Amino acid sequence: MTRALLTNGRVLLDEGLRQDVGVLLEGARILDVVDSSDPRCRDAARVDLRQQLLLPGFIDVQVNGGGGVLFNDAPEVATIARIAQAHRRFGTTGFLPTLISAEPQTIRRAIAAVREAIAAGVPGVLGIHIEGPFLNVERKGVHDPARLRDLDASALELLTAPHGGRTVVTLAPEMTTPQIIRALSDAGVIVCAGHTNATYRQIRAALANGLAGFTHLFNAMSQLTGREPGTVGAALDDPGSWCGIIVDGAHTDPVVLRLALRCKPHERFMLVTDAMPTVGTPLDSFMLDGRRIGVHGTTCVDADGRLAGSNIDMASSVRNAMSMLGLSLPEAVRMASSVPAQFLRLGPRAGTIAAGERADLVLASDELGVLQTWIGGQPV
């Protein structure tokens, strides 16, 4: 296999930024982090990084669309490839195409499309996120209430069949049973609570039966109050569960997110975009279930002013995590790389620049403008 040495950069390793090392790639993997005098570099093609930042690639577990297309509209390989291409420009080297509440036949098509995309080698596809339709209508947000349904035996069979890649399912725990959550978890599905009006007690029961995390924390879920902690209180009280956060200044006030970060380890918070078709395009609106959604900066809203995903990318999310939440560059990047990698169970050191890991990398300026990405060792 051919080797390439990425050299003369500032490399973000577990211990922080290093300027005295290079990253030696062999095929799809990182062979090692080395000194440029290492004899293994002798025949490697050298890539001069010109003192820019070399970061682990970003992983986004909630991507509804990008590049002008919405996964729901055409759950096909071509759609997934176009979304991947749009987000790659912003440092996303791994993602889950996300299906918003849909009919069973559409869910089946989406699962098949993701399986085919992985088999075809579409760069960056890690699996699928099925957000609904097993949600609480009281917290539906912009999800079509006509599509919401119970998680019955046929749905359970569909969700637990081997899909290829990772499967994340967002559901409302109070709309199903702890036994079904356990069945999903035992089958390898990563179950998250979202669009839920569950009580603290109901969430605790779900956590005891395999609930792994929370989709867009604070949004579309029962809130923390003085007498009922709700879903938010349960999420912040549980040190082991994972919380997706949208850091666009609109979905959740930065002050609230800063308070949340004091409640449990930072390593349990991951940046997500909840991105819509407009990411990577100049479009100022798009259609969702027959409704026009307007785009204002990074915010997407329907005619009633309800949030409908976002128009933000991962590089911007990392920047915002630093400027709005006061995080350091390593902390913010970890929330976009190693934390979602651990959430997806990709391996103990996945999402880092380390020997043996996939060569999914981002070259960025000091302002986190993305200059180059590598997916599986291939510059794209």
C-alpha positions in Angstrom: 0.0 0.0 0.0 1.2 3.5 -0.7 2.3 5.7 2.1 1.9 9.5 2.6 3.5 11.6 5.2 1.5 14.7 6.3 4.2 17.0 7.6 4.9 20.6 8.8 1.5 21.0 10.4 0.1 21.5 13.9 -1.3 18.1 14.8 -4.1 17.7 17.4 -3.3 14.6 19.5 -4.7 13.5 22.8 -2.1 15.5 24.7 -2.8 18.7 22.6 -1.3 20.4 19.6 2.1 19.2 18.4 4.3 20.8 15.8 7.2 18.4 15.9 5.4 15.3 14.5 4.1 14.1 11.2 1.2 11.7 10.4 2.2 8.7 8.3 -0.7 7.2 6.3 -0.8 3.7 4.8 -3.8 3.0 2.8 -7.0 3.8 4.7 -5.2 3.9 8.1 -2.8 6.0 10.1 0.3 3.9 10.3 1.8 6.1 13.1 2.5 9.6 14.4 6.2 10.0 13.7 9.2 12.2 13.6 10.0 13.0 10.0 13.3 11.2 10.3 11.5 7.9 11.0 12.9 5.4 8.4 9.3 4.3 7.6 8.9 7.8 5.9 11.7 7.2 3.4 9.5 6.2 0.5 6.3 8.1 1.5 4.9 10.9 -0.6 5.2 14.1 1.5 2.3 16.5 1.9 3.3 19.9 3.3 0.6 21.2 5.6 2.1 24.7 5.8 1.7 25.0 9.5 -2.1 24.6 9.4 -4.1 22.7 11.9 -4.5 18.9 11.3 -7.5 17.7 13.2 -9.4 14.4 13.4 -12.3 14.3 11.0 -15.7 15.5 12.3 -18.5 13.0 12.8 -22.1 14.2 12.7 -24.8 11.8 13.9 -27.8 13.9 12.7 -27.8 15.1 9.1 -31.1 15.5 7.4 -29.8 17.0 4.2 -27.3 19.2 2.4 -26.3 20.3 -1.0 -29.9 21.1 -1.9 -31.4 17.7 -1.1 -33.3 16.2 1.8 -32.9 12.5 2.7 -36.6 12.1 3.3 -37.5 13.3 -0.2 -35.4 10.7 -2.0 -33.9 8.0 0.3 -31.4 6.8 -2.3 -27.6 6.3 -2.7 -27.3 9.4 -5.0 -29.0 11.6 -2.3 -26.6 10.3 0.4 -23.6 10.9 -1.8 -24.7 14.5 -2.5 -25.3 15.2 1.2 -21.9 13.7 2.0 -20.2 15.9 -0.6 -21.8 19.0 0.7 -20.8 18.4 4.3 -17.3 17.2 3.5 -16.4 20.8 2.6 -17.0 21.7 6.2 -14.8 18.9 7.7 -17.5 16.2 8.2 -15.7 12.9 7.3 -18.4 10.6 8.9 -22.1 11.0 9.3 -25.5 9.4 9.7 -28.1 10.3 7.0 -31.1 11.1 9.2 -34.7 10.2 8.3 -37.4 12.5 9.8 -40.7 10.7 10.8 -41.7 8.6 7.8 -44.0 5.7 6.8 -42.6 2.2 7.2 -42.0 1.7 3.5 -39.9 4.9 3.4 -37.9 3.7 6.5 -37.3 0.5 4.7 -36.1 2.3 1.6 -33.8 4.5 3.6 -32.2 1.6 5.4 -31.6 -0.2 2.1 -30.1 3.0 0.6 -27.7 3.4 3.4 -26.7 -0.3 3.2 -26.1 0.2 -0.5 -24.1 3.4 0.0 -21.8 1.7 2.4 -21.3 -1.2 0.1 -20.6 1.2 -2.8 -18.0 3.0 -0.8 -19.7 6.4 -0.6 -17.2 8.3 1.6 -18.2 9.0 5.1 -21.4 7.0 5.5 -21.4 5.4 9.0 -25.0 4.2 9.2 -28.5 5.7 9.6 -30.4 7.8 12.2 -34.1 7.1 12.2 -35.7 10.1 14.1 -39.3 9.1 14.7 -42.0 8.3 13.9 -42.2 6.8 17.4 -42.6 10.2 19.1 -44.9 12.1 21.4 -47.3 14.4 19.5 -47.1 16.8 22.4 -43.4 17.4 21.5 -43.6 16.8 17.8 -41.9 20.0 16.7 -42.1 20.1 12.9 -42.6 16.3 12.6 -45.9 15.5 10.7 -48.3 14.3 13.4 -50.1 12.2 10.8 -47.0 10.0 10.6 -46.4 9.4 14.3 -47.2 5.8 15.3 -46.6 3.1 17.9 -43.5 1.0 17.9 -45.2 -2.3 17.3 -43.8 -5.8 16.5 -43.4 -5.1 12.8 -41.5 -1.9 13.4 -39.3 -3.6 16.0 -38.5 -6.3 13.4 -37.6 -3.6 10.8 -35.4 -1.6 13.2 -33.5 -4.6 14.6 -32.7 -6.4 11.3 -29.0 -6.2 10.2 -28.6 -2.8 8.4 -24.8 -2.4 7.9 -23.1 0.4 9.7 -24.6 1.9 12.9 -28.3 2.4 13.6 -29.5 5.2 15.8 -33.2 5.4 16.7 -34.8 8.5 18.3 -38.0 7.7 20.1 -40.2 9.0 23.0 -39.7 6.4 25.8 -43.2 7.0 27.2 -44.7 6.0 23.9 -43.2 2.5 24.1 -42.1 0.1 26.9 -38.8 -0.5 28.7 -38.9 -4.0 27.2 -39.0 -2.8 23.7 -36.1 -0.4 24.4 -34.2 -3.3 25.8 -34.9 -5.4 22.7 -33.6 -2.6 20.5 -30.5 -2.1 22.6 -29.8 -5.8 22.8 -30.0 -5.9 19.0 -27.3 -3.3 18.7 -29.5 -0.3 18.0 -28.3 2.9 19.7 -31.5 4.3 21.3 -32.0 8.0 22.1 -34.8 9.9 23.7 -36.2 12.8 21.7 -39.5 14.5 21.0 -40.6 13.2 24.3 -42.7 14.4 27.2 -41.4 11.7 29.5 -41.1 12.2 33.3 -37.8 11.8 35.1 -39.0 8.4 36.4 -39.8 7.2 32.8 -36.4 8.3 31.5 -34.7 6.5 34.4 -36.5 3.3 33.5 -35.5 3.7 29.9 -31.8 4.3 30.9 -31.9 1.1 32.9 -33.0 -0.8 29.8 -30.4 0.5 27.4 -31.4 4.1 26.5 -28.0 5.5 25.3 -28.6 9.2 24.9 -30.6 12.3 24.1 -31.3 13.9 20.7 -30.8 17.7 20.5 -30.8 18.2 24.3 -33.3 20.8 25.5 -35.3 20.9 22.3 -38.6 19.0 21.9 -38.5 17.4 25.4 -39.9 17.9 28.9 -37.9 20.5 30.7 -36.2 20.7 34.1 -38.5 22.2 36.6 -38.5 22.6 40.4 -40.7 19.7 41.1 -40.3 17.5 38.0 -36.8 17.1 36.6 -38.2 15.8 33.3 -36.2 14.5 30.4 -33.6 17.4 30.6 -33.1 16.7 34.3 -32.6 13.0 33.7 -30.2 13.7 30.9 -28.0 16.0 33.1 -28.3 13.8 36.1 -27.1 10.7 34.4 -23.3 10.7 34.0 -23.0 7.9 31.4 -25.5 8.9 28.7 -24.7 11.0 25.7 -26.2 14.3 24.8 -26.4 15.8 21.3 -26.3 19.6 21.3 -26.9 22.1 18.4 -24.7 25.1 19.0 -26.2 27.7 16.7 -27.3 30.2 19.2 -31.0 29.6 18.3 -31.9 26.1 19.4 -30.6 26.6 22.9 -29.2 29.7 24.6 -25.5 29.4 25.1 -25.9 30.2 28.8 -28.1 27.1 29.2 -25.5 25.0 27.4 -22.7 26.3 29.5 -24.7 25.3 32.6 -25.4 21.9 31.1 -21.6 21.4 30.6 -21.1 21.8 34.4 -23.5 18.9 35.2 -21.7 15.9 33.6 -18.4 15.2 31.8 -17.7 17.1 28.6 -17.0 13.7 27.1 -20.7 13.0 27.1 -21.7 16.0 24.9 -21.4 15.8 21.1 -22.0 18.5 18.5 -24.7 17.8 16.0 -25.9 20.0 13.2 -29.5 18.7 12.5 -28.6 20.0 9.1 -31.2 20.7 6.4 -30.8 20.8 2.5 -29.6 24.4 2.5 -26.2 23.6 4.0 -23.6 24.2 1.3 -25.9 26.1 -0.9 -27.2 29.7 -1.3 -30.8 28.6 -1.0 -33.0 30.6 1.4 -35.8 28.1 1.8 -36.8 24.4 1.2 -39.9 22.2 1.4 -40.6 19.8 4.2 -43.7 17.7 4.1 -45.4 20.2 1.8 -44.5 23.2 4.0 -42.0 25.9 3.1 -39.2 26.3 5.6 -37.5 29.7 5.6 -33.7 30.0 6.3 -32.4 33.0 8.2 -28.6 32.7 8.7 -28.2 29.3 10.5 -31.8 29.1 11.6 -34.6 27.2 9.8 -38.2 28.0 10.7 -41.7 27.2 9.4 -44.5 29.7 8.8 -45.4 29.5 12.5 -41.9 30.2 13.7 -41.1 26.7 14.8 -37.5 25.6 14.4 -37.0 23.0 11.6 -33.5 21.7 11.8 -30.6 24.1 11.1 -28.5 25.6 8.4 -25.2 25.0 10.2 -22.2 22.9 9.4 -19.8 21.1 11.7 -16.9 23.5 11.3 -19.2 26.4 12.3 -20.4 24.3 15.2 -16.9 23.8 16.5 -16.2 27.5 16.1 -19.4 28.3 18.1 -18.5 25.8 20.8 -15.4 27.8 21.3 -16.9 31.4 21.1 -20.3 30.7 22.7 -19.4 28.0 25.2 -15.9 29.1 26.1 -14.3 25.7 25.1 -10.7 25.3 24.0 -9.9 24.1 20.5 -9.1 20.5 21.7 -12.4 20.4 23.8 -14.5 21.6 20.9 -12.9 19.3 18.4 -13.3 16.3 20.7 -17.1 17.0 20.8 -17.1 16.8 17.0 -14.8 13.8 16.6 -13.9 11.3 19.4 -17.1 11.9 21.4 -19.5 11.0 18.6 -17.2 8.1 17.6 -17.5 6.7 21.1 -21.3 7.2 21.0 -21.4 5.2 17.8 -19.1 2.5 19.3 -16.6 2.8 16.6 -13.6 1.8 18.8 -11.8 3.0 21.9 -9.6 5.5 20.1 -11.8 6.2 17.1 -12.1 9.8 16.2 -8.5 10.6 17.2 -5.2 10.9 15.3 -3.5 7.8 16.5 -1.7 4.7 15.1 -4.1 2.2 13.7 -7.1 4.5 13.4 -8.9 5.4 10.1 -7.2 8.2 8.3 -10.2 10.5 8.5 -8.7 14.0 8.9 -9.3 17.7 8.4 -6.8 20.4 7.5 -8.0 23.8 8.8 -6.9 27.3 9.2 -6.7 29.0 12.6 -10.2 30.3 12.0 -11.3 26.7 11.3 -11.8 27.3 7.6 -11.6 23.8 6.1 -8.8 23.5 3.6 -8.7 19.8 2.9 -10.2 16.5 4.2 -9.1 12.9 4.0 -11.6 10.0 4.3 -10.0 6.6 4.6 -6.7 8.1 3.6 -8.0 9.6 0.4 -7.9 13.4 -0.1 -11.4 14.5 -1.1 
